[in-house]
Amino acid sequence: MKHKHSNAAVNSSMIRRPIRRWFPLFMGPMVCAFIIGFVYPFCKGIYLSFCKFKVTSDAHFVGLENYRRAFQDASFVHSFWFTALFAVISLVLINVLAFAVAYALTQGIKGSNLYRTVFFMPNLIGGIVLGYIWSMIFDGILSRYGTSILLNTKLGFWGLIILMCWQQIGYMMIIYIAGLQAVPEDMLEAAKIDGASRWQTLWKVTIPNVMPSITICTFLSLTNGFKLFDQNLALTGGQPYTILSDGSSIKTTEMLALNILNTFYGQNANSRGTAQAKAVLFFILVATIGLLQLSANRKKEVQQ
Amino acid sequence: MKKYLAMILALVMALSLVACGDKKDDSADNSDGDTASGRVYWLNFKPEADETLQKVAAMYTEKTGVPVTVVTAASGTYNETLTAEMDKSAPPTLFVVGNQAAVGTWGDYCYDLSGTAVANELNTDAYNLYDADGKLCSIGYCYECYGIIVNEDLLEKAGYTLGDITNFETLKAVAEDIHARASELGFDAFTSSSMSDDSSWRFTGHLANLEYYYESVDDPDAWKECPSSIKGTYMQNYKNLWDLYINNSAVNPADLAAGGFDAADEFGKEQAVFYQNGSWEWAKLTGTGDGQYGLDNLSMIPFYCGVAGEENAGLNCGTENCWAVNAKASEEDIQATLEFMNWMVTDPEVSRMLVDEFAAMPYKQAAESTNGFLADANDYTTNGNYIMPWVTNFQPNVDAYRAALVSAMNQYDADQSDANWELVKTAFVDGWATQYAAANG
């Protein structure tokens, strides 16, 4: 009854007319900001990917030439596979660990709030700063063994994974904690009465109920993995390079976003357009993967 | 109450947007000040010179009424800043095109300076850059030299004089002896050769010059413009000096990749005798002000690297500081900029200020230099030694080329094997051809 009443109130013209009249004031600034800060640059970016240009106001249309160059670039292909591997491994590690931590911290341990705060804190530090801090930590240890994070691709890869886990686990943990706290008590109680073990309860009751959290967390960590830039730049900057026999080099720890930046500031007359084409491809890739993964996970969600 | 709160919030949002939109470029502001006589907008390349240039700009505006804006790009971001600024409605009228690579990128934006009053004031053509069609794209406004800086006081404490060092053999003997006795002497031979971005250019750029230079002496025709490939004939000489640097300093070579060392500070605090750098370090090392080290017995010696006849070598002299005028600016602005440039190199007072900042300017009426390292460079020249010009400025796709070289040298430093030196050679020699093709393809 109450529900119905409030609906009626919202629909009454007494309320709707002012809303309609004030709509531009409330929405206007946001719409403007969105257009200036996102829609316009995005459209211009797509247009520029078909152009040869040095400064964006002085571009010449060249058709698909930039895309051809992007696909022919061995470093782009390498950075794609490196990024994909990184995204998958970091996705798994971050979510498993974040869920484990969240699970542990919802068991009523003393000082849970303190732990939650501590785990969340790395997320408050910017990526560049984190990258430099961790490069000091890693090199402090590795120099004892006569090596450096800049000298070995494997070390660079796992260094990035450790850094990302350290930064992201706390954030995902908060989302999982919210999900775990929303699991209905009566369901857990029913499972207990039915004689389910803790393990069975976790798999059959808890996890299906936190599926929405898993969806959002996997989406975030997958796209974050693909979009990673600051940490990559600060921690390894693409080093070490493989020097091929023809003198060209592949930056073995360079991820897609960094590859795009490095391409953009190359000296070739076409480099800016090529980088722009790579950026458009990059957008399509991240958007597709994100949407596919969202729809796959959604199917597994249960209605409470 | 809630309604008011919401309205206030919306108002704040709207206002903040208006505030953002209101912020105008300084340069744009100036442009509507005095349109008749044009305007000057100098995008400065040297952060350390900013203070002086702001004063110079104010002086000119006061004298002539022409608005002069000097904007300084943050260290190491000139290319990015220039790209962004060129896009604005009031782009820089005066900017820096310092090497052949930059001519390739910005050549279309360079006004042909040949025959202009300021170009006629030049006392040498050595620091000018031309494009493939022979257009004078940019003219040097100051020049510099680099080599190995020596602390003569420490050298004496170790029992040597500058005269003992005349070629690679003698330099090596002195350096290795000092390194061996480092703990007893309290200082080492060389400062650290950090490979982080703030220092690696000393080796992938400056030190590499010896290789290119001697190669260009062998085949001057090939080096009139950027060659599409190089031979690497003098790689061994490059290696000679590099090995000497990294193995005769207080820092473990394997730690160089990670960087985080401050060679200027080590040298300033008298922890090492030798420090490879350039004339721009003069004020910092000899001055007595804040953050300066007050050393007084310094000299600069050439890159002795084991090439025959190097007893007659001089310092590496050249510049990456070349003025270009934006050809796409309005005619008024171009004329205003050219007049401003001419004033800077002919007015005695301003020329004094600029020379004190830049060390030396290659103009007929420019003030006398007070830089000790440049005086050393001149002494070598007057004694008949050969100058080693900055052939390094030809490096194709310079950022990518040097980055690959840094990576290869890091591998070598950690493990000084022949196989790893081959990688350095590949990056150095074959990398040139690859980057040349990438830049011009």
Contacts between the chains, C-beta under 8 A, distances in Angstrom:
chain1	res1	chain2	res2	distance
A	25	B	7	7.9
A	25	B	10	5.3
A	25	B	14	7.3
A	26	B	6	7.6
A	26	B	10	5.4
A	28	B	14	7.1
A	29	B	10	7.1
A	29	B	13	4.3
A	29	B	14	4.8
A	29	B	16	8.0
A	29	B	17	5.2
A	30	B	13	7.4
A	32	B	17	6.1
A	33	B	17	6.4
A	54	B	83	7.2
A	54	B	86	7.5
A	54	B	105	6.8
A	54	B	106	7.6
A	54	B	108	7.6
A	55	B	83	6.3
A	55	B	86	4.4
A	55	B	87	4.3
A	56	B	87	5.4
A	57	B	87	5.2
A	135	B	258	7.1
A	136	B	260	7.5
A	139	B	255	7.9
A	139	B	258	4.1
A	143	B	252	7.7
A	143	B	254	6.7
A	143	B	255	5.4
A	143	B	258	6.9
A	146	B	254	4.8
A	146	B	414	6.2
A	146	B	415	7.9
A	147	B	254	7.1
A	147	B	414	6.3
A	148	B	254	7.3
A	148	B	255	7.7
A	148	B	257	4.6
A	148	B	258	5.0
A	148	B	410	7.3
A	148	B	414	7.1
A	149	B	258	7.7
A	150	B	257	4.7
A	150	B	258	6.7
A	150	B	407	7.6
A	150	B	410	5.8
A	151	B	257	6.0
A	151	B	410	5.9
A	151	B	411	6.2
A	151	B	414	5.6
A	238	B	403	7.5
A	239	B	257	7.9
A	239	B	406	7.6
A	239	B	407	5.1
A	239	B	410	7.0
A	240	B	407	5.1
A	240	B	410	6.8
A	240	B	411	6.5
A	241	B	403	7.3
A	241	B	404	5.2
A	241	B	407	3.8
A	241	B	408	7.0
A	241	B	427	7.7
A	243	B	404	6.5
A	243	B	407	7.5
A	243	B	408	5.4
A	243	B	423	4.9
A	243	B	426	4.9
A	243	B	427	5.0
A	243	B	431	7.4
A	244	B	426	7.9
A	245	B	426	6.8
A	245	B	430	7.3
A	246	B	430	5.9
A	246	B	433	7.9
A	246	B	434	6.1
A	247	B	426	5.6
A	247	B	427	6.8
A	247	B	429	6.9
A	247	B	430	2.4
A	247	B	431	4.2
A	247	B	432	7.1
A	247	B	433	5.8
A	247	B	434	4.2
A	247	B	435	8.0
A	248	B	430	7.9
A	248	B	431	7.3
A	248	B	434	4.3
A	248	B	438	7.9
A	249	B	404	4.0
A	249	B	407	7.0
A	249	B	427	6.6
A	249	B	431	6.8
A	249	B	434	7.9
A	251	B	403	7.8
A	251	B	407	7.9
A	262	B	400	7.3
A	265	B	79	6.0
A	265	B	80	7.0
A	265	B	399	6.6
A	266	B	397	6.2
A	266	B	399	7.8
A	266	B	400	6.2
A	266	B	438	6.9
A	266	B	439	7.5
A	267	B	101	5.4
A	267	B	104	6.1
A	267	B	105	6.0
A	267	B	396	7.0
A	267	B	397	4.4
A	267	B	398	7.3
A	267	B	399	8.0
A	267	B	400	7.8
A	267	B	435	7.9
A	267	B	438	7.5
A	267	B	439	4.1
A	268	B	397	7.5
A	268	B	438	5.9
A	268	B	439	5.4
A	268	B	440	7.5
A	268	B	441	6.5
A	269	B	104	7.7
A	269	B	105	8.0
